């Protein structure tokens, strides 16, 4: 894989993880999709820590995409 494809992939993963963080903060645990970690049937709690971890990983992936897409020094 070259730098451009890694940058695009990291950018997409970053955006998806930020969307997942928003989902964790907006939807109660009982209403989350079944494949999300933290799903508890009938629960009304919000998973703040799951969302925070997803946000941090998403921002890290976006930073990776940004640094990989920069100009290369000679």
Backbone as XML, in Angstrom:
<?xml version="1.0"?>
<chain id="A" units="angstrom">
  <residue number="1" name="UNK">
    <atom name="N" x="0.843" y="-1.186" z="0.000"/>
    <atom name="CA" x="0.000" y="0.000" z="0.000"/>
    <atom name="C" x="0.881" y="1.239" z="0.000"/>
  </residue>
  <residue number="2" name="UNK">
    <atom name="N" x="0.472" y="2.211" z="-0.777"/>
    <atom name="CA" x="1.237" y="3.449" z="-0.796"/>
    <atom name="C" x="0.664" y="4.457" z="0.204"/>
  </residue>
  <residue number="3" name="UNK">
    <atom name="N" x="1.334" y="5.581" z="0.322"/>
    <atom name="CA" x="0.944" y="6.580" z="1.324"/>
    <atom name="C" x="-0.445" y="7.146" z="1.076"/>
  </residue>
  <residue number="4" name="UNK">
    <atom name="N" x="-0.824" y="7.299" z="-0.203"/>
    <atom name="CA" x="-2.135" y="7.878" z="-0.501"/>
    <atom name="C" x="-3.256" y="6.956" z="-0.056"/>
  </residue>
  <residue number="5" name="UNK">
    <atom name="N" x="-3.120" y="5.668" z="-0.310"/>
    <atom name="CA" x="-4.185" y="4.743" z="0.084"/>
    <atom name="C" x="-4.259" y="4.591" z="1.610"/>
  </residue>
  <residue number="6" name="UNK">
    <atom name="N" x="-3.121" y="4.637" z="2.285"/>
    <atom name="CA" x="-3.121" y="4.581" z="3.750"/>
    <atom name="C" x="-3.783" y="5.834" z="4.321"/>
  </residue>
  <residue number="7" name="UNK">
    <atom name="N" x="-3.507" y="6.983" z="3.716"/>
    <atom name="CA" x="-4.120" y="8.232" z="4.181"/>
    <atom name="C" x="-5.631" y="8.204" z="4.001"/>
  </residue>
  <residue number="8" name="UNK">
    <atom name="N" x="-6.090" y="7.721" z="2.869"/>
    <atom name="CA" x="-7.530" y="7.652" z="2.620"/>
    <atom name="C" x="-8.194" y="6.683" z="3.587"/>
  </residue>
  <residue number="9" name="UNK">
    <atom name="N" x="-7.588" y="5.517" z="3.775"/>
    <atom name="CA" x="-8.146" y="4.518" z="4.685"/>
    <atom name="C" x="-8.183" y="5.033" z="6.124"/>
  </residue>
  <residue number="10" name="UNK">
    <atom name="N" x="-7.105" y="5.663" z="6.567"/>
    <atom name="CA" x="-7.060" y="6.210" z="7.924"/>
    <atom name="C" x="-8.084" y="7.331" z="8.096"/>
  </residue>
  <residue number="11" name="UNK">
    <atom name="N" x="-8.283" y="8.140" z="7.076"/>
    <atom name="CA" x="-9.279" y="9.202" z="7.147"/>
    <atom name="C" x="-10.695" y="8.646" z="7.254"/>
  </residue>
  <residue number="12" name="UNK">
    <atom name="N" x="-10.987" y="7.613" z="6.485"/>
    <atom name="CA" x="-12.309" y="6.988" z="6.539"/>
    <atom name="C" x="-12.554" y="6.332" z="7.896"/>
  </residue>
  <residue number="13" name="UNK">
    <atom name="N" x="-11.547" y="5.637" z="8.405"/>
    <atom name="CA" x="-11.677" y="5.003" z="9.720"/>
    <atom name="C" x="-11.882" y="6.068" z="10.795"/>
  </residue>
  <residue number="14" name="UNK">
    <atom name="N" x="-11.171" y="7.178" z="10.698"/>
    <atom name="CA" x="-11.331" y="8.260" z="11.658"/>
    <atom name="C" x="-12.732" y="8.838" z="11.665"/>
  </residue>
  <residue number="15" name="UNK">
    <atom name="N" x="-13.285" y="9.072" z="10.480"/>
    <atom name="CA" x="-14.641" y="9.621" z="10.390"/>
    <atom name="C" x="-15.655" y="8.626" z="10.954"/>
  </residue>
  <residue number="16" name="UNK">
    <atom name="N" x="-15.509" y="7.341" z="10.626"/>
    <atom name="CA" x="-16.428" y="6.315" z="11.129"/>
    <atom name="C" x="-16.360" y="6.237" z="12.656"/>
  </residue>
  <residue number="17" name="UNK">
    <atom name="N" x="-15.173" y="6.290" z="13.230"/>
    <atom name="CA" x="-15.041" y="6.221" z="14.685"/>
    <atom name="C" x="-15.640" y="7.444" z="15.373"/>
  </residue>
  <residue number="18" name="UNK">
    <atom name="N" x="-15.548" y="8.599" z="14.768"/>
    <atom name="CA" x="-16.168" y="9.787" z="15.347"/>
    <atom name="C" x="-17.689" y="9.667" z="15.292"/>
  </residue>
  <residue number="19" name="UNK">
    <atom name="N" x="-18.215" y="9.113" z="14.215"/>
    <atom name="CA" x="-19.655" y="8.872" z="14.130"/>
    <atom name="C" x="-20.092" y="7.868" z="15.195"/>
  </residue>
  <residue number="20" name="UNK">
    <atom name="N" x="-19.287" y="6.838" z="15.422"/>
    <atom name="CA" x="-19.598" y="5.857" z="16.469"/>
    <atom name="C" x="-19.592" y="6.523" z="17.845"/>
  </residue>
  <residue number="21" name="UNK">
    <atom name="N" x="-18.663" y="7.451" z="18.073"/>
    <atom name="CA" x="-18.634" y="8.180" z="19.351"/>
    <atom name="C" x="-19.922" y="8.969" z="19.555"/>
  </residue>
  <residue number="22" name="UNK">
    <atom name="N" x="-20.403" y="9.608" z="18.506"/>
    <atom name="CA" x="-21.652" y="10.361" z="18.609"/>
    <atom name="C" x="-22.817" y="9.420" z="18.896"/>
  </residue>
  <residue number="23" name="UNK">
    <atom name="N" x="-22.812" y="8.258" z="18.266"/>
    <atom name="CA" x="-23.866" y="7.270" z="18.521"/>
    <atom name="C" x="-23.843" y="6.838" z="19.981"/>
  </residue>
  <residue number="24" name="UNK">
    <atom name="N" x="-22.671" y="6.575" z="20.527"/>
    <atom name="CA" x="-22.573" y="6.175" z="21.934"/>
    <atom name="C" x="-23.095" y="7.253" z="22.868"/>
  </residue>
  <residue number="25" name="UNK">
    <atom name="N" x="-22.873" y="8.527" z="22.541"/>
    <atom name="CA" x="-23.294" y="9.610" z="23.421"/>
    <atom name="C" x="-24.766" y="9.968" z="23.266"/>
  </residue>
  <residue number="26" name="UNK">
    <atom name="N" x="-25.384" y="9.637" z="22.142"/>
    <atom name="CA" x="-26.760" y="10.044" z="21.891"/>
    <atom name="C" x="-27.792" y="8.946" z="22.137"/>
  </residue>
  <residue number="27" name="UNK">
    <atom name="N" x="-27.387" y="7.673" z="22.059"/>
    <atom name="CA" x="-28.339" y="6.567" z="22.121"/>
    <atom name="C" x="-28.114" y="5.765" z="23.399"/>
  </residue>
  <residue number="28" name="UNK">
    <atom name="N" x="-29.164" y="5.479" z="24.156"/>
    <atom name="CA" x="-29.017" y="4.653" z="25.371"/>
    <atom name="C" x="-28.545" y="3.235" z="25.032"/>
  </residue>
  <residue number="29" name="UNK">
    <atom name="N" x="-27.982" y="2.562" z="26.026"/>
    <atom name="CA" x="-27.398" y="1.235" z="25.816"/>
    <atom name="C" x="-28.421" y="0.217" z="25.327"/>
  </residue>
  <residue number="30" name="UNK">
    <atom name="N" x="-29.674" y="0.350" z="25.723"/>
    <atom name="CA" x="-30.696" y="-0.592" z="25.293"/>
    <atom name="C" x="-31.127" y="-0.398" z="23.850"/>
  </residue>
  <residue number="31" name="UNK">
    <atom name="N" x="-30.806" y="0.755" z="23.268"/>
    <atom name="CA" x="-31.189" y="1.042" z="21.891"/>
    <atom name="C" x="-30.026" y="0.953" z="20.912"/>
  </residue>
  <residue number="32" name="UNK">
    <atom name="N" x="-28.834" y="0.651" z="21.408"/>
    <atom name="CA" x="-27.679" y="0.506" z="20.531"/>
    <atom name="C" x="-27.874" y="-0.698" z="19.620"/>
  </residue>
  <residue number="33" name="UNK">
    <atom name="N" x="-27.223" y="-0.695" z="18.452"/>
    <atom name="CA" x="-27.239" y="-1.904" z="17.632"/>
    <atom name="C" x="-26.626" y="-3.073" z="18.410"/>
  </residue>
  <residue number="34" name="UNK">
    <atom name="N" x="-27.085" y="-4.263" z="18.153"/>
    <atom name="CA" x="-26.666" y="-5.438" z="18.924"/>
    <atom name="C" x="-25.177" y="-5.750" z="18.791"/>
  </residue>
  <residue number="35" name="UNK">
    <atom name="N" x="-24.548" y="-5.328" z="17.717"/>
    <atom name="CA" x="-23.131" y="-5.632" z="17.506"/>
    <atom name="C" x="-22.206" y="-4.596" z="18.148"/>
  </residue>
  <residue number="36" name="UNK">
    <atom name="N" x="-22.744" y="-3.557" z="18.773"/>
    <atom name="CA" x="-21.922" y="-2.579" z="19.478"/>
    <atom name="C" x="-21.554" y="-3.120" z="20.855"/>
  </residue>
  <residue number="37" name="UNK">
    <atom name="N" x="-20.295" y="-2.970" z="21.269"/>
    <atom name="CA" x="-19.958" y="-3.317" z="22.652"/>
    <atom name="C" x="-20.705" y="-2.385" z="23.603"/>
  </residue>
  <residue number="38" name="UNK">
    <atom name="N" x="-21.226" y="-2.924" z="24.672"/>
    <atom name="CA" x="-21.951" y="-2.127" z="25.640"/>
    <atom name="C" x="-23.453" y="-2.196" z="25.489"/>
  </residue>
  <residue number="39" name="UNK">
    <atom name="N" x="-23.934" y="-3.009" z="24.555"/>
    <atom name="CA" x="-25.386" y="-3.154" z="24.387"/>
    <atom name="C" x="-25.953" y="-3.935" z="25.569"/>
  </residue>
  <residue number="40" name="UNK">
    <atom name="N" x="-26.936" y="-3.364" z="26.256"/>
    <atom name="CA" x="-27.653" y="-4.039" z="27.331"/>
    <atom name="C" x="-29.141" y="-3.863" z="27.076"/>
  </residue>
  <residue number="41" name="UNK">
    <atom name="N" x="-29.832" y="-4.950" z="26.908"/>
    <atom name="CA" x="-31.254" y="-4.903" z="26.607"/>
    <atom name="C" x="-32.015" y="-4.204" z="27.740"/>
  </residue>
  <residue number="42" name="UNK">
    <atom name="N" x="-32.782" y="-3.186" z="27.387"/>
    <atom name="CA" x="-33.599" y="-2.481" z="28.354"/>
    <atom name="C" x="-32.870" y="-1.436" z="29.183"/>
  </residue>
  <residue number="43" name="UNK">
    <atom name="N" x="-31.588" y="-1.250" z="28.976"/>
    <atom name="CA" x="-30.813" y="-0.298" z="29.759"/>
    <atom name="C" x="-30.993" y="1.120" z="29.211"/>
  </residue>
  <residue number="44" name="UNK">
    <atom name="N" x="-31.001" y="2.093" z="30.106"/>
    <atom name="CA" x="-31.131" y="3.485" z="29.676"/>
    <atom name="C" x="-29.864" y="4.292" z="29.947"/>
  </residue>
  <residue number="45" name="UNK">
    <atom name="N" x="-28.760" y="3.629" z="30.246"/>
    <atom name="CA" x="-27.511" y="4.336" z="30.512"/>
    <atom name="C" x="-26.833" y="4.734" z="29.205"/>
  </residue>
  <residue number="46" name="UNK">
    <atom name="N" x="-26.011" y="5.754" z="29.289"/>
    <atom name="CA" x="-25.219" y="6.225" z="28.162"/>
    <atom name="C" x="-23.774" y="5.795" z="28.422"/>
  </residue>
  <residue number="47" name="UNK">
    <atom name="N" x="-23.123" y="5.282" z="27.400"/>
    <atom name="CA" x="-21.741" y="4.822" z="27.550"/>
    <atom name="C" x="-20.779" y="5.951" z="27.178"/>
  </residue>
  <residue number="48" name="UNK">
    <atom name="N" x="-20.489" y="6.803" z="28.163"/>
    <atom name="CA" x="-19.599" y="7.935" z="27.923"/>
    <atom name="C" x="-18.178" y="7.470" z="27.626"/>
  </residue>
  <residue number="49" name="UNK">
    <atom name="N" x="-17.679" y="6.487" z="28.367"/>
    <atom name="CA" x="-16.305" y="6.025" z="28.180"/>
    <atom name="C" x="-16.106" y="5.357" z="26.828"/>
  </residue>
  <residue number="50" name="UNK">
    <atom name="N" x="-17.101" y="4.597" z="26.372"/>
    <atom name="CA" x="-17.001" y="3.986" z="25.048"/>
    <atom name="C" x="-16.924" y="5.075" z="23.969"/>
  </residue>
  <residue number="51" name="UNK">
    <atom name="N" x="-17.754" y="6.093" z="24.124"/>
    <atom name="CA" x="-17.739" y="7.197" z="23.173"/>
    <atom name="C" x="-16.441" y="7.973" z="23.207"/>
  </residue>
  <residue number="52" name="UNK">
    <atom name="N" x="-15.914" y="8.189" z="24.399"/>
    <atom name="CA" x="-14.650" y="8.911" z="24.526"/>
    <atom name="C" x="-13.500" y="8.128" z="23.887"/>
  </residue>
  <residue number="53" name="UNK">
    <atom name="N" x="-13.462" y="6.833" z="24.114"/>
    <atom name="CA" x="-12.421" y="5.998" z="23.501"/>
    <atom name="C" x="-12.543" y="6.018" z="21.984"/>
  </residue>
  <residue number="54" name="UNK">
    <atom name="N" x="-13.753" y="5.945" z="21.476"/>
    <atom name="CA" x="-13.964" y="5.991" z="20.038"/>
    <atom name="C" x="-13.550" y="7.342" z="19.462"/>
  </residue>
  <residue number="55" name="UNK">
    <atom name="N" x="-13.848" y="8.418" z="20.178"/>
    <atom name="CA" x="-13.450" y="9.748" z="19.718"/>
    <atom name="C" x="-11.929" y="9.883" z="19.678"/>
  </residue>
  <residue number="56" name="UNK">
    <atom name="N" x="-11.249" y="9.422" z="20.711"/>
    <atom name="CA" x="-9.781" y="9.522" z="20.760"/>
    <atom name="C" x="-9.154" y="8.717" z="19.631"/>
  </residue>
  <residue number="57" name="UNK">
    <atom name="N" x="-9.648" y="7.500" z="19.409"/>
    <atom name="CA" x="-9.115" y="6.676" z="18.312"/>
    <atom name="C" x="-9.411" y="7.311" z="16.955"/>
  </residue>
  <residue number="58" name="UNK">
    <atom name="N" x="-10.597" y="7.893" z="16.806"/>
    <atom name="CA" x="-10.944" y="8.553" z="15.555"/>
    <atom name="C" x="-10.059" y="9.756" z="15.271"/>
  </residue>
  <residue number="59" name="UNK">
    <atom name="N" x="-9.812" y="10.561" z="16.295"/>
    <atom name="CA" x="-8.918" y="11.711" z="16.114"/>
    <atom name="C" x="-7.492" y="11.262" z="15.819"/>
  </residue>
  <residue number="60" name="UNK">
    <atom name="N" x="-7.071" y="10.160" z="16.449"/>
    <atom name="CA" x="-5.747" y="9.615" z="16.156"/>
    <atom name="C" x="-5.635" y="9.137" z="14.712"/>
  </residue>
  <residue number="61" name="UNK">
    <atom name="N" x="-6.680" y="8.500" z="14.214"/>
    <atom name="CA" x="-6.673" y="8.043" z="12.819"/>
    <atom name="C" x="-6.655" y="9.229" z="11.857"/>
  </residue>
  <residue number="62" name="UNK">
    <atom name="N" x="-7.399" y="10.284" z="12.184"/>
    <atom name="CA" x="-7.372" y="11.475" z="11.332"/>
    <atom name="C" x="-6.000" y="12.154" z="11.370"/>
  </residue>
  <residue number="63" name="UNK">
    <atom name="N" x="-5.350" y="12.164" z="12.528"/>
    <atom name="CA" x="-4.005" y="12.730" z="12.619"/>
    <atom name="C" x="-3.019" y="11.903" z="11.788"/>
  </residue>
  <residue number="64" name="UNK">
    <atom name="N" x="-3.162" y="10.586" z="11.842"/>
    <atom name="CA" x="-2.311" y="9.718" z="11.016"/>
    <atom name="C" x="-2.511" y="10.025" z="9.537"/>
  </residue>
  <residue number="65" name="UNK">
    <atom name="N" x="-3.758" y="10.169" z="9.119"/>
    <atom name="CA" x="-4.039" y="10.486" z="7.721"/>
    <atom name="C" x="-3.429" y="11.832" z="7.331"/>
  </residue>
  <residue number="66" name="UNK">
    <atom name="N" x="-3.508" y="12.782" z="8.239"/>
    <atom name="CA" x="-2.974" y="14.112" z="7.939"/>
    <atom name="C" x="-1.448" y="14.086" z="7.810"/>
  </residue>
  <residue number="67" name="UNK">
    <atom name="N" x="-0.780" y="13.412" z="8.733"/>
    <atom name="CA" x="0.685" y="13.364" z="8.677"/>
    <atom name="C" x="1.183" y="12.524" z="7.511"/>
  </residue>
  <residue number="68" name="UNK">
    <atom name="N" x="0.473" y="11.468" z="7.143"/>
    <atom name="CA" x="0.893" y="10.626" z="6.024"/>
    <atom name="C" x="0.680" y="11.305" z="4.678"/>
  </residue>
  <residue number="69" name="UNK">
    <atom name="N" x="-0.227" y="12.287" z="4.616"/>
    <atom name="CA" x="-0.534" y="12.928" z="3.346"/>
    <atom name="C" x="0.297" y="14.177" z="3.102"/>
  </residue>
  <residue number="70" name="UNK">
    <atom name="N" x="1.148" y="14.552" z="4.042"/>
    <atom name="CA" x="1.958" y="15.751" z="3.894"/>
    <atom name="C" x="3.063" y="15.586" z="2.868"/>
  </residue>
  <residue number="71" name="UNK">
    <atom name="N" x="3.691" y="16.698" z="2.528"/>
    <atom name="CA" x="4.802" y="16.678" z="1.568"/>
    <atom name="C" x="6.001" y="15.971" z="2.176"/>
  </residue>
  <residue number="72" name="UNK">
    <atom name="N" x="6.693" y="15.257" z="1.363"/>
    <atom name="CA" x="7.891" y="14.536" z="1.808"/>
    <atom name="C" x="9.117" y="15.424" z="1.622"/>
  </residue>
  <residue number="73" name="UNK">
    <atom name="N" x="9.991" y="15.443" z="2.611"/>
    <atom name="CA" x="11.210" y="16.249" z="2.489"/>
    <atom name="C" x="12.238" y="15.494" z="1.659"/>
  </residue>
  <residue number="74" name="UNK">
    <atom name="N" x="13.080" y="16.259" z="1.016"/>
    <atom name="CA" x="14.053" y="15.663" z="0.087"/>
    <atom name="C" x="15.250" y="15.097" z="0.779"/>
  </residue>
</chain>
